[in-house]
Amino acid sequence: MYCLSNNAKRDKGGAGALTMISGLDHVNIETLDLESSVQFYTRVLGLEDGWRPSFDVPGAWLYVGDQPIVHLVVRDSINDGPTGAIHHVALKASDLEATLQRLADAGVDYKKTVVPDLSVTQLFVTDPNGVMLELNFYADTVE
């Protein structure tokens, strides 16, 4: 287990020695059904299916703008290995009403919550592979 010593302090300015991570680059999801996964992420969540390197296994990269944030990899079976402890993946989102309509049109169930003291509305959905997604809509993106 990793932890900071009592003498270490977080640098809230973003330029200190302990600041290594600048944001989420991508999430890699193993899938048994590439087509249904691509359809979920493109039709329901609005990502774009785009270029992917010529790996030895089939898959897809799904983009927001020029950033491939979801990497899908086809597997014959889903491994119950050490990453099984990941509870969910959180994504920044916008246009709550349009997202709610897309979820309804696609027949996708969701749970809606509002984070106290932060003015963040969250929608929790599950992708076709059983991965829980937390879609965060910040106050400035909620109408």
N, CA, C and O of each residue as an XYZ file, in Angstrom:
572
protein
N       0.845     -1.174      0.000
C       0.000      0.000      0.000
C       0.888      1.234      0.000
O       1.879      1.294      0.727
N       0.531      2.211     -0.813
C       1.304      3.441     -0.904
C       0.607      4.544     -0.126
O      -0.618      4.658     -0.142
N       1.404      5.346      0.549
C       0.830      6.490      1.245
C       1.894      7.569      1.357
O       3.088      7.302      1.218
N       1.449      8.771      1.606
C       2.372      9.877      1.816
C       2.787      9.887      3.275
O       1.972      9.604      4.153
N       4.032     10.206      3.540
C       4.454     10.325      4.931
C       3.796     11.549      5.545
O       3.250     12.390      4.831
N       3.844     11.647      6.835
C       3.262     12.797      7.521
C       3.943     14.102      7.124
O       3.348     15.174      7.237
N       5.199     14.014      6.655
C       5.927     15.219      6.280
C       5.656     15.662      4.847
O       5.949     16.803      4.491
N       5.101     14.777      4.017
C       4.824     15.133      2.625
C       3.531     15.921      2.548
O       2.568     15.627      3.256
N       3.518     16.907      1.696
C       2.320     17.725      1.521
C       1.941     17.745      0.056
O       2.802     17.763     -0.823
N       0.650     17.742     -0.195
C       0.182     17.839     -1.562
C       0.386     19.263     -2.049
O       0.156     20.225     -1.316
N       0.814     19.382     -3.277
C       0.995     20.685     -3.889
C      -0.264     21.017     -4.665
O      -0.493     20.455     -5.736
N      -1.075     21.907     -4.153
C      -2.316     22.267     -4.816
C      -2.086     23.184     -5.997
O      -3.017     23.448     -6.758
N      -0.872     23.677     -6.171
C      -0.568     24.539     -7.298
C      -0.318     23.767     -8.578
O      -0.339     24.359     -9.657
N      -0.082     22.475     -8.498
C       0.057     21.646     -9.671
C       1.463     21.530    -10.221
O       1.645     20.866    -11.242
N       2.466     22.134     -9.609
C       3.810     22.074    -10.188
C       4.818     21.390     -9.275
O       6.011     21.375     -9.581
N       4.366     20.830     -8.170
C       5.293     20.254     -7.200
C       5.753     18.862     -7.555
O       5.260     18.250     -8.503
N       6.703     18.368     -6.786
C       7.304     17.065     -7.039
C       6.290     15.926     -6.919
O       6.453     14.896     -7.573
N       5.246     16.086     -6.098
C       4.265     15.028     -5.930
C       3.199     15.050     -7.022
O       2.402     14.117     -7.112
N       3.163     16.083     -7.845
C       2.165     16.185     -8.890
C       2.705     15.539    -10.157
O       3.533     16.118    -10.860
N       2.227     14.332    -10.437
C       2.671     13.586    -11.612
C       1.555     13.396    -12.616
O       1.816     13.274    -13.813
N       0.343     13.370    -12.161
C      -0.791     13.039    -13.003
C      -1.547     14.306    -13.372
O      -1.864     15.121    -12.506
N      -1.835     14.470    -14.659
C      -2.556     15.667    -15.097
C      -4.003     15.383    -15.462
O      -4.768     16.324    -15.676
N      -4.406     14.126    -15.540
C      -5.797     13.795    -15.849
C      -5.911     12.365    -16.334
O      -4.912     11.654    -16.442
N      -7.105     11.955    -16.618
C      -7.357     10.613    -17.104
C      -7.037     10.558    -18.595
O      -7.574     11.352    -19.368
N      -6.172      9.634    -19.009
C      -5.802      9.507    -20.417
C      -6.805      8.628    -21.159
O      -7.389      9.059    -22.153
N      -7.005      7.415    -20.689
C      -7.982      6.528    -21.302
C      -8.339      5.405    -20.341
O      -7.675      5.189    -19.328
N      -9.393      4.706    -20.685
C      -9.825      3.528    -19.948
C      -9.800      2.374    -20.930
O     -10.324      2.497    -22.037
N      -9.205      1.261    -20.549
C      -9.153      0.075    -21.392
C     -10.181     -0.919    -20.876
O     -10.160     -1.293    -19.703
N     -11.080     -1.344    -21.754
C     -12.155     -2.254    -21.364
C     -12.087     -3.495    -22.234
O     -12.071     -3.404    -23.462
N     -12.046     -4.657    -21.594
C     -12.087     -5.917    -22.323
C     -13.539     -6.245    -22.626
O     -14.418     -6.046    -21.787
N     -13.789     -6.753    -23.843
C     -15.159     -7.038    -24.244
C     -15.246     -8.369    -24.973
O     -14.315     -8.782    -25.664
N     -16.374     -9.023    -24.807
C     -16.673    -10.233    -25.565
C     -17.420     -9.878    -26.846
O     -17.452    -10.669    -27.789
N     -18.019     -8.694    -26.881
C     -18.864     -8.273    -28.002
C     -18.485     -6.855    -28.415
O     -19.024     -5.880    -27.892
N     -17.556     -6.752    -29.357
C     -17.054     -5.449    -29.784
C     -18.159     -4.587    -30.372
O     -18.243     -3.399    -30.062
N     -19.004     -5.160    -31.210
C     -20.036     -4.370    -31.880
C     -20.992     -3.703    -30.897
O     -21.277     -2.513    -31.029
N     -21.491     -4.452    -29.915
C     -22.435     -3.847    -28.961
C     -21.732     -2.807    -28.093
O     -22.349     -1.819    -27.693
N     -20.450     -3.016    -27.796
C     -19.708     -2.037    -27.001
C     -19.501     -0.745    -27.792
O     -19.705      0.348    -27.263
N     -19.098     -0.870    -29.053
C     -18.911      0.319    -29.888
C     -20.239      1.061    -30.042
O     -20.282      2.288    -29.947
N     -21.311      0.322    -30.278
C     -22.629      0.955    -30.428
C     -23.024      1.703    -29.158
O     -23.545      2.815    -29.243
N     -22.791      1.123    -27.993
C     -23.126      1.793    -26.729
C     -22.361      3.101    -26.594
O     -22.956      4.145    -26.328
N     -21.059      3.051    -26.774
C     -20.239      4.239    -26.556
C     -20.445      5.305    -27.631
O     -20.273      6.492    -27.353
N     -20.807      4.909    -28.845
C     -21.020      5.906    -29.900
C     -22.458      6.405    -29.909
O     -22.685      7.615    -29.885
N     -23.417      5.518    -29.942
C     -24.823      5.941    -30.052
C     -25.396      6.502    -28.760
O     -26.145      7.479    -28.779
N     -25.044      5.884    -27.640
C     -25.624      6.319    -26.365
C     -24.818      7.451    -25.740
O     -25.397      8.432    -25.274
N     -23.485      7.331    -25.720
C     -22.660      8.341    -25.057
C     -22.050      9.356    -26.016
O     -21.475     10.347    -25.565
N     -22.157      9.141    -27.317
C     -21.720     10.137    -28.276
C     -20.236     10.168    -28.591
O     -19.764     11.130    -29.197
N     -19.482      9.143    -28.198
C     -18.069      9.102    -28.573
C     -17.969      8.756    -30.056
O     -18.934      8.289    -30.660
N     -16.791      8.991    -30.635
C     -16.579      8.715    -32.053
C     -15.606      7.549    -32.209
O     -14.540      7.525    -31.595
N     -15.992      6.591    -33.038
C     -15.109      5.470    -33.355
C     -14.031      6.002    -34.289
O     -14.342      6.595    -35.322
N     -12.759      5.796    -33.932
C     -11.688      6.389    -34.722
C     -10.495      5.478    -34.925
O     -10.549      4.277    -34.659
N      -9.416      6.077    -35.402
C      -8.185      5.357    -35.717
C      -7.666      4.596    -34.507
O      -7.779      5.045    -33.366
N      -7.091      3.424    -34.791
C      -6.474      2.586    -33.766
C      -5.259      1.919    -34.389
O      -5.319      1.480    -35.537
N      -4.151      1.837    -33.647
C      -2.974      1.145    -34.189
C      -3.296     -0.302    -34.551
O      -4.291     -0.860    -34.089
N      -2.457     -0.895    -35.369
C      -2.649     -2.274    -35.832
C      -2.130     -3.272    -34.797
O      -1.104     -3.921    -35.001
N      -2.852     -3.383    -33.690
C      -2.482     -4.350    -32.663
C      -2.780     -5.768    -33.150
O      -3.466     -5.955    -34.155
N      -2.261     -6.760    -32.433
C      -2.472     -8.164    -32.794
C      -3.876     -8.661    -32.451
O      -4.284     -9.721    -32.926
N      -4.616     -7.917    -31.638
C      -5.965     -8.324    -31.248
C      -6.965     -7.278    -31.736
O      -6.641     -6.093    -31.799
N      -8.175     -7.710    -32.079
C      -9.182     -6.738    -32.523
C      -9.631     -5.831    -31.385
O      -9.527     -6.183    -30.210
N     -10.127     -4.670    -31.754
C     -10.602     -3.723    -30.765
C     -11.018     -2.436    -31.431
O     -11.155     -2.373    -32.653
N     -11.218     -1.407    -30.627
C     -11.614     -0.094    -31.132
C     -11.130      0.973    -30.173
O     -11.011      0.738    -28.970
N     -10.851      2.149    -30.715
C     -10.566      3.324    -29.903
C     -11.693      4.307    -30.134
O     -12.054      4.599    -31.274
N     -12.247      4.815    -29.042
C     -13.378      5.730    -29.091
C     -12.950      7.089    -28.568
O     -12.356      7.199    -27.495
N     -13.257      8.108    -29.330
C     -12.692      9.438    -29.137
C     -13.697     10.470    -28.628
O     -14.899     10.396    -28.881
N     -13.136     11.444    -27.891
C     -13.762     12.738    -27.630
C     -12.793     13.745    -28.232
O     -11.678     13.910    -27.737
N     -13.212     14.413    -29.291
C     -12.290     15.290    -30.000
C     -11.145     14.476    -30.561
O     -11.364     13.495    -31.272
N      -9.915     14.882    -30.243
C      -8.752     14.149    -30.752
C      -8.156     13.190    -29.729
O      -7.052     12.684    -29.928
N      -8.871     12.934    -28.637
C      -8.370     12.069    -27.567
C      -9.143     10.751    -27.518
O     -10.352     10.756    -27.284
N      -8.459      9.617    -27.738
C      -9.131      8.322    -27.595
C      -9.231      7.949    -26.118
O      -8.266      7.459    -25.531
N     -10.392      8.180    -25.522
C     -10.519      8.000    -24.070
C     -10.987      6.608    -23.660
O     -10.793      6.205    -22.514
N     -11.604      5.866    -24.587
C     -12.017      4.494    -24.289
C     -11.353      3.574    -25.309
O     -11.538      3.729    -26.516
N     -10.578      2.614    -24.806
C      -9.960      1.594    -25.638
C     -10.692      0.282    -25.369
O     -10.755     -0.175    -24.228
N     -11.244     -0.322    -26.420
C     -11.916     -1.609    -26.301
C     -11.019     -2.685    -26.897
O     -10.438     -2.491    -27.965
N     -10.904     -3.819    -26.211
C     -10.090     -4.933    -26.675
C     -10.940     -6.204    -26.602
O     -11.530     -6.509    -25.566
N     -10.992     -6.935    -27.710
C     -11.778     -8.168    -27.762
C     -11.010     -9.295    -27.080
O      -9.824     -9.504    -27.336
N     -11.703    -10.011    -26.214
C     -11.144    -11.171    -25.517
C     -12.103    -12.351    -25.667
O     -13.297    -12.160    -25.900
N     -11.580    -13.572    -25.533
C     -12.421    -14.767    -25.562
C     -13.157    -14.962    -24.243
O     -14.236    -15.553    -24.199
N     -12.557    -14.455    -23.173
C     -13.188    -14.498    -21.858
C     -12.692    -13.287    -21.074
O     -11.612    -12.757    -21.332
N     -13.493    -12.872    -20.130
C     -13.126    -11.710    -19.314
C     -12.404    -12.201    -18.079
O     -12.909    -13.061    -17.356
N     -11.236    -11.662    -17.837
C     -10.379    -12.048    -16.721
C     -10.911    -11.468    -15.411
O     -11.278    -10.294    -15.350
N     -10.952    -12.285    -14.375
C     -11.335    -11.813    -13.043
C     -10.095    -11.436    -12.247
O     -10.061    -11.622    -11.030
N      -9.077    -10.910    -12.918
C      -7.796    -10.595    -12.295
C      -7.848     -9.427    -11.348
O      -8.921     -9.033    -10.892
N      -6.691     -8.869    -11.051
C      -6.571     -7.852    -10.009
C      -7.325     -6.560    -10.289
O      -7.634     -5.827     -9.350
N      -7.633     -6.253    -11.547
C      -8.364     -5.013    -11.806
C      -9.859     -5.167    -11.575
O     -10.614     -4.211    -11.751
N     -10.292     -6.349    -11.187
C     -11.703     -6.550    -10.881
C     -12.182     -5.682     -9.731
O     -13.388     -5.556     -9.516
N     -11.264     -5.082     -8.990
C     -11.636     -4.230     -7.864
C     -12.056     -2.831     -8.303
O     -12.567     -2.063     -7.489
N     -11.852     -2.489     -9.559
C     -12.270     -1.156    -10.023
C     -13.783     -1.078     -9.956
O     -14.483     -1.900    -10.548
N     -14.278     -0.103     -9.244
C     -15.714      0.036     -9.062
C     -16.390      0.723    -10.234
O     -17.434      0.265    -10.698
N     -15.808      1.825    -10.725
C     -16.397      2.549    -11.850
C     -15.360      3.450    -12.501
O     -14.268      3.657    -11.970
N     -15.725      3.981    -13.660
C     -14.904      4.942    -14.375
C     -15.712      6.229    -14.463
O     -16.868      6.212    -14.887
N     -15.109      7.341    -14.065
C     -15.809      8.621    -14.083
C     -15.378      9.442    -15.290
O     -14.188      9.575    -15.577
N     -16.367      9.988    -15.990
C     -16.115     10.803    -17.165
C     -16.786     12.164    -17.004
O     -17.909     12.249    -16.506
N     -16.109     13.218    -17.420
C     -16.724     14.547    -17.437
C     -17.736     14.565    -18.570
O     -17.462     14.048    -19.653
N     -18.899     15.151    -18.335
C     -19.955     15.159    -19.343
C     -20.617     16.535    -19.390
O     -20.424     17.359    -18.497
N     -21.396     16.769    -20.438
C     -22.152     18.011    -20.567
C     -23.492     17.712    -21.208
O     -23.688     16.642    -21.784
N     -24.424     18.668    -21.109
C     -25.769     18.580    -21.680
C     -26.558     17.430    -21.058
O     -26.838     16.412    -21.691
N     -26.897     17.642    -19.796
C     -27.613     16.627    -19.024
C     -28.919     16.208    -19.698
O     -29.198     15.015    -19.819
N     -29.710     17.171    -20.131
C     -31.017     16.842    -20.718
C     -30.874     15.993    -21.979
O     -31.609     15.022    -22.159
N     -29.940     16.350    -22.844
C     -29.731     15.566    -24.064
C     -29.236     14.161    -23.728
O     -29.613     13.193    -24.389
N     -28.393     14.050    -22.703
C     -27.892     12.739    -22.299
C     -29.020     11.883    -21.749
O     -29.111     10.696    -22.062
N     -29.886     12.480    -20.926
C     -31.031     11.738    -20.396
C     -31.918     11.238    -21.530
O     -32.432     10.121    -21.470
N     -32.101     12.056    -22.562
C     -32.914     11.651    -23.708
C     -32.257     10.503    -24.474
O     -32.935      9.564    -24.893
N     -30.947     10.580    -24.654
C     -30.234      9.511    -25.357
C     -30.331      8.195    -24.595
O     -30.530      7.135    -25.188
N     -30.186      8.275    -23.275
C     -30.303      7.064    -22.463
C     -31.702      6.473    -22.585
O     -31.854      5.260    -22.726
N     -32.724      7.324    -22.531
C     -34.107      6.857    -22.658
C     -34.344      6.236    -24.033
O     -34.946      5.168    -24.138
N     -33.873      6.900    -25.078
C     -34.053      6.392    -26.449
C     -33.386      5.034    -26.629
O     -33.889      4.186    -27.366
N     -32.259      4.826    -25.961
C     -31.521      3.569    -26.083
C     -31.994      2.512    -25.096
O     -31.522      1.376    -25.137
N     -32.924      2.871    -24.205
C     -33.406      1.920    -23.212
C     -32.375      1.579    -22.154
O     -32.380      0.478    -21.604
N     -31.484      2.530    -21.867
C     -30.417      2.301    -20.887
C     -30.866      2.822    -19.525
O     -31.221      3.993    -19.384
N     -30.846      1.947    -18.527
C     -31.190      2.347    -17.163
C     -30.071      3.188    -16.575
O     -28.907      3.035    -16.946
N     -30.425      4.076    -15.657
C     -29.428      4.910    -14.996
C     -29.897      5.250    -13.596
O     -31.079      5.152    -13.267
N     -28.936      5.651    -12.783
C     -29.221      6.183    -11.450
C     -28.712      7.614    -11.443
O     -27.578      7.874    -11.845
N     -29.535      8.534    -10.994
C     -29.175      9.955    -10.973
C     -28.998     10.405     -9.525
O     -29.849     10.153     -8.672
N     -27.878     11.075     -9.265
C     -27.624     11.638     -7.936
C     -27.076     13.053     -8.090
O     -26.575     13.436     -9.148
N     -27.185     13.809     -7.017
C     -26.577     15.147     -6.961
C     -25.600     15.136     -5.804
O     -25.958     14.770     -4.684
N     -24.361     15.539     -6.073
C     -23.327     15.541     -5.043
C     -23.538     16.750     -4.137
O     -23.535     17.886     -4.612
N     -23.722     16.518     -2.837
C     -23.918     17.642     -1.916
C     -22.692     18.559     -1.895
O     -21.556     18.088     -1.946
N     -22.924     19.834     -1.822
C     -21.886     20.859     -1.671
C     -21.010     21.066     -2.908
O     -20.112     21.908     -2.872
N     -21.237     20.336     -3.993
C     -20.386     20.495     -5.167
C     -21.142     20.913     -6.420
O     -20.513     21.258     -7.420
N     -22.450     20.894     -6.399
C     -23.255     21.219     -7.580
C     -22.874     20.354     -8.772
O     -22.711     20.852     -9.886
N     -22.735     19.060     -8.530
C     -22.441     18.105     -9.583
C     -23.589     17.102     -9.647
O     -23.948     16.486     -8.643
N     -24.157     16.949    -10.839
C     -25.160     15.917    -11.065
C     -24.450     14.727    -11.688
O     -23.649     14.879    -12.611
N     -24.753     13.532    -11.170
C     -24.106     12.321    -11.670
C     -25.159     11.359    -12.217
O     -26.239     11.196    -11.648
N     -24.815     10.734    -13.326
C     -25.608      9.633    -13.855
C     -24.720      8.398    -13.841
O     -23.594      8.433    -14.336
N     -25.219      7.319    -13.282
C     -24.494      6.054    -13.271
C     -25.171      5.114    -14.258
O     -26.368      4.849    -14.151
N     -24.395      4.606    -15.226
C     -24.888      3.665    -16.224
C     -23.908      2.500    -16.302
O     -22.767      2.601    -15.851
N     -24.365      1.400    -16.877
C     -23.506      0.236    -17.041
C     -23.366     -0.063    -18.523
O     -24.361     -0.136    -19.244
N     -22.130     -0.238    -18.978
C     -21.902     -0.535    -20.390
C     -22.178     -2.015    -20.651
O     -22.418     -2.761    -19.702
N     -22.149     -2.464    -21.915
C     -22.468     -3.859    -22.221
C     -21.515     -4.880    -21.609
O     -21.818     -6.073    -21.614
N     -20.371     -4.443    -21.081
C     -19.401     -5.352    -20.482
C     -19.513     -5.405    -18.966
O     -18.725     -6.086    -18.311
N     -20.492     -4.687    -18.398
C     -20.660     -4.656    -16.957
C     -19.833     -3.588    -16.268
O     -19.759     -3.568    -15.039
N     -19.201     -2.687    -17.041
C     -18.406     -1.612    -16.455
C     -19.339     -0.473    -16.070
O     -20.079      0.041    -16.908
N     -19.302     -0.077    -14.786
C     -20.115      1.051    -14.346
C     -19.420      2.352    -14.728
O     -18.227      2.529    -14.486
N     -20.189      3.257    -15.329
C     -19.685      4.568    -15.717
C     -20.380      5.634    -14.899
O     -21.598      5.595    -14.721
N     -19.614      6.579    -14.404
C     -20.137      7.737    -13.681
C     -19.973      8.932    -14.608
O     -18.852      9.333    -14.918
N     -21.089      9.498    -15.049
C     -21.052     10.669    -15.922
C     -21.282     11.893    -15.043
O     -22.338     12.028    -14.425
N     -20.283     12.792    -14.986
C     -20.362     13.961    -14.120
C     -20.719     15.203    -14.915
O     -20.039     15.561    -15.877
N     -21.800     15.856    -14.498
C     -22.263     17.100    -15.101
C     -22.094     18.196    -14.070
O     -22.816     18.239    -13.074
N     -21.145     19.077    -14.308
C     -20.855     20.156    -13.359
C     -21.869     21.273    -13.527
O     -22.483     21.402    -14.586
N     -22.051     22.083    -12.487
C     -23.088     23.109    -12.456
C     -23.094     23.973    -13.711
O     -24.162     24.342    -14.198
N     -21.917     24.302    -14.241
C     -21.875     25.160    -15.409
C     -22.297     24.443    -16.681
O     -22.440     25.083    -17.723
N     -22.505     23.106    -16.622
C     -22.956     22.362    -17.794
C     -24.383     21.893    -17.652
O     -24.926     21.298    -18.583
N     -25.019     22.144    -16.498
C     -26.394     21.719    -16.254
C     -27.290     22.926    -16.423
O     -27.068     23.981    -15.830
N     -28.325     22.742    -17.259
C     -29.258     23.856    -17.475
C     -30.413     23.797    -16.519
O     -31.293     24.657    -16.561
